[in-house]
Amino acid sequence: MASALIRNVPYRDGEDILSKPWIRAYGDAIPHEIVTDSQASVVALLDQAAQTYGDLPALECFGQTMTYAEVDGQGRAFAAWLQHKLGVQPGERIALMCPNIFAFPIAMYGIIRAGAVQVNVNPLYTPRELLHQLNDAGVQTIVIYGGATPTLAEILDQTQIRNIVTVNPGDGAGLDLPSPPIDPRITAIRFADALAQGAALRLDPVALASGDNLFLQYTGGTTGLSKGAILTHGNLVANTRQFRAILPEACDPGREVLVLALPLYHIFGLMQLLTFTAIGAKAVLIPNPRDGDRFIDAIRHAKFSVIPGVNTLFQALMAHPRFNEIDLSGYKVAIGGGAAVIPATSEQWKALTGHHIKEAYGLSETSPLLCINPMSVTDFTGSCGLPVPSSEVMLLDDAGQPAAPGSAGEICCRGPQVTKGYWNRDADSAASFTPDGFFRTGDIGYFTEAGFLKIIDRKKDMVLVSGFNVYPNEIEAVVTACPGIAECACIGVPDPKTGEALRIYAVKLAGAELTEEQVIAHCRKEMTSYKVPRQIVFLDALPKSNVGKILRRELRDRA
């Protein structure tokens, strides 16, 4: 199967080596390109997986397993229900706001089969964050975990929501598990009931092509408002093929076991699910990786082969006193993404497992994988690896010209996995691409002589907290709204657990009696946990330019 999806294209007289310095590092093991198909869709991927691996286990959660055939049947039932009970039309946006439980992939497969566009939503969002995302995407239907319904209830009358489907932990697998109560202000249908009704309905197949929209993946915006990166069916199919092409050793059809502690609403976790679904792997879903004992219980006998995660996840696992109970006899690779892998974390991981963490790099806008270290790299290099096949990566200097070989520049990329732009934001979309179609990542890096990409800085002021993008403008807007704050600035500072943490430098209004704890408490009411600043530093004045712009760089230098 792999040979139908990839092909080698020899370089001529070093031409590609100049434009693609990573090609030589591919050697004979990694193809230069994948095959793209204008008719490729995620539905076709799901169909092939169900037909090929129907009797194999697809999902495991709460000690229960569902086969590919069972998941496929439930997904089709939900798609039929969406079509015939709600009248969902192709292209309609449906929000999915759930943790990693059976209902997430089942609902997702139903949404996709109905031809709708899935809006991935963090179930820990605050009302303010949820309101923006639902309204920006024009969502009228939401599938939501019962425990998150109080958040929705707070802002429901300010949205276009007409249909609410509530999810319990055991839904889809028929498990009777303790469930959080549904907020009494919410009128909804239960997901289990929708599946039961849909099982008796006819599914009308929807013709889908590579260019059709699949996900709106919201990512932080420099204006303080998150933007929906449009990801198409072709983007995700391409990225699954790119992953399989560059890491074939971890993609043995029908034999891999994937640990999914990464949230599925995050594009890193979502792409991994689709990638390993395509090859008939079993995905062990971890609803709450912060519950260390249950996490260990779920994976210790799973004989997993692949575990993607952020630096903090690997640290937490290794710190757990029961880590030595995990059966590592099937283990092949740990993939670190979302934020830089700290060298000490990888060294400790190798000491316990025998292998370093393979660092990767990508963005929501790249579906997300752009670079990864192949299995042939056995040391921890501090680089984010090689660009995946069919990707072009160009480094631009401050003048917008290609950086000299070996020099640093802004990382710009082009490839079949790259977004076509942001939802309803033409100006932002245009500004994010070069005239010849390269996406501007805002990150600064350079290529080593061996062709590996190293990230050294960020052109934008984004802060990475446990793999999540946080943009200072949003945080500053919330902090400034706190009574007693005159103005503030937000920066990221190194943190051994989360990679970076948020620090606020603030100036109080004259006569204000305000403490660090009060400011943090205010932030907790307005923002999800990873956006809440860890430190509040009060100053008499903030450093500013001649025109009055706050100089975050001076604050970073001070930090």
C-alpha positions as CSV (number, residue, x, y, z in Angstrom):
1,M,0.0,0.0,0.0
2,A,2.8,2.4,0.9
3,S,4.2,2.3,-2.7
4,A,0.9,3.7,-4.0
5,L,1.1,6.6,-1.7
6,I,4.7,7.7,-2.1
7,R,7.4,8.1,-4.8
8,N,11.0,9.0,-5.0
9,V,12.1,11.8,-7.3
10,P,15.8,12.0,-7.8
11,Y,17.5,15.4,-7.6
12,R,19.4,16.7,-10.5
13,D,22.9,18.1,-10.2
14,G,22.3,19.3,-6.7
15,E,19.5,21.5,-7.7
16,D,17.1,20.2,-5.0
17,I,19.9,20.0,-2.5
18,L,20.2,23.8,-2.8
19,S,16.5,24.5,-2.4
20,K,15.8,21.5,-0.1
21,P,19.0,20.9,2.0
22,W,17.2,18.1,3.8
23,I,16.9,15.8,0.8
24,R,20.3,14.2,1.2
25,A,19.5,13.3,4.8
26,Y,16.5,11.3,3.5
27,G,18.8,8.7,2.1
28,D,17.1,5.7,0.5
29,A,14.6,5.2,3.3
30,I,12.4,8.3,2.9
31,P,10.6,9.2,-0.3
32,H,11.0,12.7,-1.6
33,E,7.3,13.1,-2.3
34,I,3.9,11.6,-1.4
35,V,1.2,11.1,-4.0
36,T,-1.6,13.5,-3.7
37,D,-5.1,12.9,-5.1
38,S,-7.7,15.6,-5.9
39,Q,-10.5,13.2,-4.9
40,A,-8.8,12.1,-1.6
41,S,-11.0,12.7,1.5
42,V,-11.0,11.6,5.1
43,V,-14.2,9.7,4.4
44,A,-12.3,7.5,1.9
45,L,-9.7,7.0,4.5
46,L,-12.3,5.8,7.0
47,D,-14.0,3.6,4.5
48,Q,-10.8,1.8,3.6
49,A,-9.9,1.4,7.3
50,A,-13.3,-0.1,8.1
51,Q,-13.2,-2.5,5.1
52,T,-9.6,-3.6,5.8
53,Y,-9.5,-3.8,9.6
54,G,-13.2,-4.2,10.5
55,D,-12.6,-6.9,13.1
56,L,-9.5,-5.3,14.7
57,P,-9.7,-3.1,17.8
58,A,-9.9,0.6,16.9
59,L,-10.5,2.3,20.2
60,E,-9.9,1.5,23.9
61,C,-11.1,3.6,26.8
62,F,-12.4,2.8,30.3
63,G,-11.2,-0.8,29.9
64,Q,-13.6,-1.3,26.9
65,T,-12.6,-1.9,23.3
66,M,-14.5,-1.1,20.1
67,T,-13.7,-2.6,16.7
68,Y,-13.3,-0.7,13.5
69,A,-16.6,-2.1,12.3
70,E,-18.4,-1.0,15.5
71,V,-16.9,2.6,15.4
72,D,-17.8,2.8,11.7
73,G,-21.4,1.7,12.4
74,Q,-21.8,4.3,15.1
75,G,-20.3,7.1,13.0
76,R,-22.7,6.3,10.2
77,A,-25.6,6.3,12.5
78,F,-24.7,9.7,13.8
79,A,-24.2,11.0,10.3
80,A,-27.7,9.8,9.3
81,W,-29.2,11.4,12.3
82,L,-27.5,14.7,11.5
83,Q,-28.8,14.6,8.0
84,H,-32.4,13.5,8.6
85,K,-33.2,14.8,12.1
86,L,-31.3,18.1,12.0
87,G,-31.1,18.7,8.2
88,V,-27.4,19.3,8.3
89,Q,-26.0,20.4,4.9
90,P,-22.5,19.9,3.5
91,G,-20.3,22.7,4.6
92,E,-22.3,23.5,7.8
93,R,-20.1,24.1,10.9
94,I,-20.7,21.8,13.9
95,A,-18.7,22.3,17.1
96,L,-17.3,19.3,19.0
97,M,-16.4,20.0,22.6
98,C,-15.4,16.8,24.3
99,P,-12.4,15.1,26.0
100,N,-10.8,11.9,24.8
101,I,-13.7,9.5,25.1
102,F,-15.4,7.2,22.6
103,A,-17.9,9.8,21.7
104,F,-15.2,12.1,20.2
105,P,-14.1,10.0,17.2
106,I,-17.6,8.6,16.7
107,A,-19.1,12.1,16.6
108,M,-16.3,13.3,14.4
109,Y,-16.7,10.5,11.9
110,G,-20.5,11.3,11.8
111,I,-19.9,15.0,11.2
112,I,-17.4,14.2,8.5
113,R,-19.6,11.7,6.7
114,A,-22.5,14.2,6.7
115,G,-20.2,16.6,4.8
116,A,-20.1,19.1,7.7
117,V,-17.1,21.1,8.9
118,Q,-16.0,20.3,12.4
119,V,-15.1,23.1,14.8
120,N,-12.8,21.7,17.4
121,V,-13.4,23.2,20.9
122,N,-11.5,22.9,24.1
123,P,-14.0,21.6,26.8
124,L,-12.2,23.7,29.4
125,Y,-12.8,27.0,27.7
126,T,-14.4,29.8,29.6
127,P,-17.7,31.4,28.5
128,R,-15.8,34.3,26.9
129,E,-13.6,32.1,24.8
130,L,-16.4,29.8,23.8
131,L,-18.6,32.6,22.7
132,H,-16.1,34.0,20.3
133,Q,-15.3,30.7,18.7
134,L,-19.0,29.7,18.2
135,N,-20.0,33.0,16.7
136,D,-16.9,33.4,14.6
137,A,-17.5,30.0,13.0
138,G,-21.2,30.5,12.7
139,V,-22.0,27.3,14.6
140,Q,-25.7,26.3,15.0
141,T,-25.1,22.7,16.3
142,I,-22.8,21.7,19.1
143,V,-21.9,18.2,20.5
144,I,-20.8,18.9,24.0
145,Y,-19.6,16.9,27.0
146,G,-22.1,17.2,29.8
147,G,-19.6,18.6,32.3
148,A,-19.0,21.6,29.9
149,T,-22.7,22.5,29.6
150,P,-22.6,25.2,32.4
151,T,-20.1,27.1,30.2
152,L,-22.4,27.0,27.2
153,A,-25.4,27.9,29.3
154,E,-23.7,31.2,30.3
155,I,-23.5,32.5,26.8
156,L,-26.1,30.4,24.9
157,D,-28.5,33.4,24.3
158,Q,-25.7,35.3,22.6
159,T,-25.0,32.6,20.0
160,Q,-26.7,31.1,16.9
161,I,-26.9,27.6,18.6
162,R,-30.1,25.8,17.8
163,N,-29.2,22.2,18.4
164,I,-27.3,20.8,21.4
165,V,-26.2,17.2,21.7
166,T,-24.9,16.2,25.2
167,V,-22.3,13.5,25.7
168,N,-21.7,11.2,28.7
169,P,-18.4,9.3,29.2
170,G,-19.7,5.9,28.1
171,D,-21.7,7.0,25.1
172,G,-21.0,5.1,21.9
173,A,-19.7,2.0,23.7
174,G,-22.9,1.4,25.7
175,L,-21.1,1.9,29.0
176,D,-23.1,3.1,32.1
177,L,-20.5,5.4,33.7
178,P,-21.0,8.2,36.2
179,S,-21.7,11.4,34.3
180,P,-21.7,15.0,35.3
181,P,-25.1,16.6,35.3
182,I,-26.4,18.6,32.4
183,D,-26.9,22.3,33.2
184,P,-30.7,22.8,33.8
185,R,-30.6,25.8,31.5
186,I,-29.8,23.6,28.6
187,T,-32.4,21.8,26.4
188,A,-30.6,19.0,24.5
189,I,-30.8,15.6,23.1
190,R,-28.5,12.8,24.4
191,F,-25.8,11.6,22.1
192,A,-26.8,8.0,22.9
193,D,-30.4,8.7,21.8
194,A,-29.1,10.3,18.6
195,L,-27.1,7.2,17.8
196,A,-30.1,4.9,18.5
197,Q,-32.3,7.0,16.2
198,G,-29.7,7.3,13.5
199,A,-29.2,3.5,13.4
200,A,-32.7,3.2,11.8
201,L,-32.1,5.9,9.3
202,R,-30.5,5.9,5.8
203,L,-27.2,7.6,5.4
204,D,-27.0,9.6,2.2
205,P,-23.4,9.6,1.0
206,V,-21.9,13.0,0.4
207,A,-19.4,13.5,-2.5
208,L,-16.3,15.0,-0.9
209,A,-13.1,16.0,-2.6
210,S,-9.6,17.0,-1.5
211,G,-10.4,20.8,-1.4
212,D,-13.5,20.5,0.7
213,N,-13.3,22.0,4.2
214,L,-12.9,19.5,7.0
215,F,-11.9,21.3,10.2
216,L,-11.8,24.8,11.6
217,Q,-8.8,24.7,13.9
218,Y,-8.7,27.8,16.1
219,T,-5.4,29.2,16.9
220,G,-4.4,32.3,18.8
221,G,-4.4,35.7,17.0
222,T,-2.1,38.6,17.5
223,T,-5.1,40.8,17.7
224,G,-6.2,38.9,20.9
225,L,-8.9,37.0,19.1
226,S,-8.4,33.4,17.9
227,K,-8.6,32.7,14.2
228,G,-10.0,29.5,12.5
229,A,-7.4,27.9,10.3
230,I,-9.2,26.2,7.5
231,L,-8.0,22.6,7.1
232,T,-9.3,20.6,4.1
233,H,-9.8,16.9,3.6
234,G,-6.7,17.0,1.4
235,N,-4.6,18.7,4.1
236,L,-5.2,15.9,6.6
237,V,-5.0,13.0,4.2
238,A,-1.7,14.5,2.9
239,N,-0.3,14.9,6.5
240,T,-1.2,11.3,7.4
241,R,0.7,10.1,4.3
242,Q,3.6,12.4,5.1
243,F,3.9,11.0,8.6
244,R,3.8,7.4,7.3
245,A,6.4,8.2,4.7
246,I,9.0,9.7,7.1
247,L,8.3,7.3,10.0
248,P,7.5,4.0,8.4
249,E,9.0,2.0,11.2
250,A,6.1,3.1,13.5
251,C,3.4,2.4,10.9
252,D,3.1,-1.4,10.6
253,P,-0.5,-2.0,9.4
254,G,-2.7,-3.7,11.9
255,R,-0.1,-4.0,14.6
256,E,0.5,-0.6,16.1
257,V,-0.9,0.6,19.5
258,L,-1.2,4.4,19.9
259,V,-1.6,6.2,23.2
260,L,-3.7,9.3,22.8
261,A,-3.3,11.4,25.9
262,L,-3.0,14.5,23.6
263,P,-6.4,16.1,23.5
264,L,-8.3,15.3,20.3
265,Y,-9.5,18.9,20.0
266,H,-5.8,19.7,19.4
267,I,-4.6,19.2,15.9
268,F,-1.6,17.2,17.0
269,G,-3.8,14.6,18.6
270,L,-6.4,14.6,15.9
271,M,-3.9,14.0,13.1
272,Q,-2.3,11.2,15.0
273,L,-5.7,9.5,15.4
274,L,-6.4,9.7,11.7
275,T,-2.9,8.6,10.7
276,F,-3.1,5.5,12.8
277,T,-6.7,4.8,11.9
278,A,-5.5,4.6,8.3
279,I,-3.2,1.7,9.2
280,G,-5.6,-0.2,11.5
281,A,-3.9,0.6,14.8
282,K,-5.6,0.6,18.2
283,A,-5.8,4.0,19.9
284,V,-5.9,4.0,23.7
285,L,-7.8,7.1,24.6
286,I,-6.8,8.9,27.8
287,P,-9.7,11.1,29.0
288,N,-7.7,12.9,31.7
289,P,-3.9,12.5,31.6
290,R,-3.6,14.6,34.8
291,D,-5.1,11.6,36.7
292,G,-1.8,9.8,36.9
293,D,-3.0,6.6,38.4
294,R,-5.7,6.0,35.8
295,F,-3.3,7.0,33.0
296,I,-0.9,4.3,34.2
297,D,-3.7,1.8,34.6
298,A,-4.8,2.4,31.0
299,I,-1.4,1.9,29.4
300,R,0.6,-0.4,31.6
301,H,-0.6,-3.6,29.9
302,A,-1.5,-2.0,26.5
303,K,1.9,-2.9,25.0
304,F,1.8,0.4,23.2
305,S,4.2,1.2,20.3
306,V,3.7,4.9,19.8
307,I,3.1,7.7,22.3
308,P,2.9,11.4,21.1
309,G,2.9,14.1,23.6
310,V,4.2,17.4,24.8
311,N,7.2,17.8,27.1
312,T,5.1,18.1,30.2
313,L,3.2,14.9,29.5
314,F,6.5,12.9,29.4
315,Q,7.7,14.6,32.5
316,A,4.6,13.8,34.4
317,L,4.6,10.1,33.3
318,M,8.2,9.7,34.4
319,A,7.6,11.3,37.7
320,H,4.8,8.9,38.6
321,P,5.9,6.3,41.1
322,R,4.3,3.5,39.1
323,F,6.0,4.3,35.8
324,N,8.0,1.0,36.2
325,E,4.8,-0.9,35.9
326,I,4.4,0.0,32.2
327,D,5.1,-2.9,29.8
328,L,7.4,-1.4,27.2
329,S,7.9,-4.6,25.2
330,G,6.1,-3.1,22.2
331,Y,7.4,0.4,22.5
332,K,8.9,2.0,19.4
333,V,8.8,5.8,19.6
334,A,7.7,8.8,21.6
335,I,7.0,11.9,19.5
336,G,7.4,15.3,21.1
337,G,5.5,18.3,19.6
338,G,3.5,21.3,20.5
339,A,6.5,22.8,22.3
340,A,10.2,22.2,22.4
341,V,11.3,19.0,24.1
342,I,13.7,19.9,27.0
343,P,17.0,18.0,26.7
344,A,16.9,16.8,30.3
345,T,13.4,15.3,29.7
346,S,14.6,13.4,26.7
347,E,17.7,12.1,28.5
348,Q,15.6,10.8,31.3
349,W,13.2,9.2,28.9
350,K,16.0,7.4,27.2
351,A,17.3,6.2,30.5
352,L,13.9,4.7,31.3
353,T,12.9,3.5,27.8
354,G,16.1,3.1,25.8
355,H,15.1,5.8,23.3
356,H,15.2,9.5,23.0
357,I,12.0,11.4,22.3
358,K,11.6,12.3,18.6
359,E,11.1,16.0,18.4
360,A,8.7,17.3,15.8
361,Y,7.5,20.7,14.6
362,G,4.3,22.1,13.1
363,L,1.4,24.4,13.5
364,S,-2.4,24.3,13.4
365,E,-2.0,25.8,9.9
366,T,0.1,22.8,8.7
367,S,-2.2,20.1,9.9
368,P,0.1,20.1,11.9
369,L,3.3,18.1,11.0
370,L,6.0,20.0,9.1
371,C,9.2,18.5,10.4
372,I,10.1,15.4,12.5
373,N,13.3,13.5,13.4
374,P,13.3,10.1,11.6
375,M,13.9,6.9,13.4
376,S,17.5,6.8,12.1
377,V,18.4,9.7,14.4
378,T,19.1,8.0,17.7
379,D,20.6,11.0,19.6
380,F,18.9,14.0,20.9
381,T,20.0,16.9,18.7
382,G,17.8,19.7,19.8
383,S,16.5,20.1,16.2
384,C,12.9,19.6,15.1
385,G,14.1,17.2,12.3
386,L,13.6,17.1,8.6
387,P,10.7,18.6,6.6
388,V,8.3,15.8,5.7
389,P,8.0,14.7,2.1
390,S,6.3,17.0,-0.5
391,S,7.0,20.0,1.8
392,E,9.0,23.1,0.8
393,V,10.6,25.1,3.6
394,M,12.2,28.5,2.8
395,L,13.9,30.9,5.3
396,L,13.4,34.6,4.7
397,D,15.6,37.3,6.1
398,D,14.2,40.6,7.5
399,A,14.1,42.1,4.0
400,G,11.9,39.2,2.8
401,Q,14.7,37.6,0.8
402,P,15.9,34.0,1.0
403,A,18.4,33.8,3.9
404,A,21.9,32.8,3.0
405,P,22.8,29.1,3.4
406,G,23.4,28.4,7.1
407,S,21.8,31.7,8.2
408,A,18.7,32.1,10.2
409,G,15.4,33.4,8.8
410,E,11.6,33.2,9.2
411,I,10.4,29.7,8.5
412,C,8.0,29.8,5.5
413,C,6.4,26.6,4.1
414,R,4.4,25.3,1.2
415,G,2.9,21.8,0.8
416,P,-0.3,19.8,0.5
417,Q,-0.8,19.9,4.3
418,V,-0.8,23.8,4.5
419,T,-4.0,25.7,5.2
420,K,-5.6,27.7,2.5
421,G,-6.3,30.6,5.0
422,Y,-8.4,31.7,7.9
423,W,-12.1,31.5,8.2
424,N,-13.7,34.8,7.2
425,R,-10.4,36.7,7.5
426,D,-9.2,37.6,4.1
427,A,-6.8,40.3,5.3
428,D,-5.1,37.9,7.8
429,S,-5.0,35.2,5.2
430,A,-3.3,37.4,2.6
431,A,-0.8,38.7,5.2
432,S,0.1,35.1,6.2
433,F,1.4,34.1,2.8
434,T,4.2,35.2,0.6
435,P,3.3,36.2,-3.0
436,D,4.4,32.8,-4.2
437,G,2.2,30.9,-1.7
438,F,4.6,30.1,1.2
439,F,2.9,30.3,4.7
440,R,4.7,32.6,7.1
441,T,5.1,30.7,10.4
442,G,6.5,33.6,12.4
443,D,9.2,31.3,13.8
444,I,12.9,31.8,13.2
445,G,15.2,29.0,12.4
446,Y,18.1,27.7,10.4
447,F,19.2,24.5,8.7
448,T,22.2,22.6,9.9
449,E,24.7,21.3,7.3
450,A,23.0,17.9,7.5
451,G,19.6,19.5,6.6
452,F,17.9,19.5,10.0
453,L,15.8,22.5,11.0
454,K,16.5,24.2,14.3
455,I,14.1,26.7,15.9
456,I,15.9,29.6,17.6
457,D,13.4,32.3,18.2
458,R,9.9,33.5,17.3
459,K,9.3,36.5,15.2
460,K,5.8,36.9,16.8
461,D,5.3,37.3,20.5
462,M,3.5,34.0,20.8
463,V,4.2,32.0,24.0
464,L,4.0,28.2,24.1
465,V,2.6,26.9,27.3
466,S,2.5,23.1,27.4
467,G,2.2,23.0,23.7
468,F,-0.7,25.5,23.5
469,N,-0.3,28.8,21.6
470,V,-0.9,31.8,23.9
471,Y,-0.8,35.3,22.5
472,P,0.1,38.2,24.8
473,N,-2.5,40.6,23.5
474,E,-5.4,38.4,24.6
475,I,-3.9,38.0,28.1
476,E,-3.2,41.7,28.4
477,A,-6.8,42.6,27.5
478,V,-8.1,40.3,30.3
479,V,-5.6,41.6,32.9
480,T,-6.2,45.2,32.0
481,A,-9.9,44.6,32.7
482,C,-9.1,43.7,36.3
483,P,-10.1,46.6,38.6
484,G,-7.1,48.5,39.8
485,I,-4.9,47.7,36.7
486,A,-3.8,50.7,34.7
487,E,-1.8,48.9,32.0
488,C,0.2,45.7,31.6
489,A,2.4,43.6,29.4
490,C,2.7,39.8,29.1
491,I,5.8,37.8,28.2
492,G,6.8,34.2,28.4
493,V,9.5,33.0,30.7
494,P,11.3,29.6,30.8
495,D,9.5,27.0,32.9
496,P,10.8,23.5,33.6
497,K,7.4,21.9,33.5
498,T,5.5,23.8,30.8
499,G,8.3,25.0,28.6
500,E,7.2,28.5,29.1
501,A,5.0,30.3,31.6
502,L,3.2,33.6,31.5
503,R,4.5,36.6,33.5
504,I,2.6,39.8,33.7
505,Y,4.2,43.2,34.3
506,A,1.5,45.5,35.5
507,V,1.1,49.1,36.7
508,K,-1.6,49.8,39.3
509,L,-4.0,52.7,39.1
510,A,-3.2,55.4,41.6
511,G,-4.4,54.4,45.1
512,A,-5.4,50.9,44.1
513,E,-4.9,48.1,46.6
514,L,-4.3,45.1,44.5
515,T,-2.4,41.8,45.1
516,E,-0.9,39.2,42.8
517,E,-3.5,36.7,44.0
518,Q,-6.4,38.9,43.1
519,V,-5.1,39.4,39.6
520,I,-4.6,35.7,39.1
521,A,-8.1,35.0,40.5
522,H,-9.5,37.4,38.0
523,C,-7.7,35.7,35.1
524,R,-9.0,32.3,36.2
525,K,-12.6,33.5,35.8
526,E,-11.9,34.7,32.2
527,M,-9.5,32.2,30.7
528,T,-8.8,28.5,30.5
529,S,-6.0,27.3,32.8
530,Y,-3.0,27.3,30.5
531,K,-3.6,31.0,29.7
532,V,-3.6,32.1,33.3
533,P,-0.4,34.0,34.3
534,R,1.9,32.3,36.8
535,Q,3.5,35.5,38.0
536,I,2.3,39.1,38.4
537,V,5.1,41.7,38.8
538,F,4.0,45.2,39.7
539,L,6.1,48.1,38.3
540,D,5.9,51.9,38.6
541,A,6.0,52.2,34.8
542,L,6.4,49.9,31.7
543,P,9.2,50.5,29.2
544,K,7.9,52.2,26.1
545,S,9.1,53.5,22.7
546,N,9.0,57.1,21.7
547,V,5.6,56.6,20.2
548,G,4.3,55.0,23.4
549,K,4.4,51.3,22.4
550,I,5.1,49.0,25.3
551,L,8.5,47.3,24.7
552,R,8.0,43.6,25.5
553,R,11.6,42.9,24.4
554,E,13.0,45.0,27.2
555,L,10.8,43.1,29.7
556,R,12.1,39.8,28.3
557,D,15.6,41.0,28.7
558,R,14.9,42.0,32.3
559,A,13.4,38.5,32.9
